[in-house]
Amino acid sequence: RHSASEEELLLLAQDGQRGTLPAQGPSALVKNCFLPLREYFKYFSQNALPLYK
């Protein structure tokens, strides 16, 4: 279920890239960067590494 919701978010980000409004470009870029970064920080927070201090 967790992975399904992430796939939906990824599809939304890809949808934004195909949008006709210029404002959707940066929005999609933020989503595409945010998704892997969220997983990245989630992984390190589980391992208790103080990288963000």
Contacts in CASP RR format, 6 or more apart in sequence:
PFRMAT RR
TARGET T0000
AUTHOR 0000-0000-0000
METHOD contacts of the structure
MODEL  1
RHSASEEELLLLAQDGQRGTLPAQGPSALVKNCFLPLREYFKYFSQNALP
LYK
6 35 0 8 1.000
9 31 0 8 1.000
9 35 0 8 1.000
10 35 0 8 1.000
12 31 0 8 1.000
13 28 0 8 1.000
13 31 0 8 1.000
13 32 0 8 1.000
13 35 0 8 1.000
14 28 0 8 1.000
15 28 0 8 1.000
16 24 0 8 1.000
16 25 0 8 1.000
16 27 0 8 1.000
16 28 0 8 1.000
16 31 0 8 1.000
17 24 0 8 1.000
17 25 0 8 1.000
17 28 0 8 1.000
17 32 0 8 1.000
19 25 0 8 1.000
41 52 0 8 1.000
44 51 0 8 1.000
END
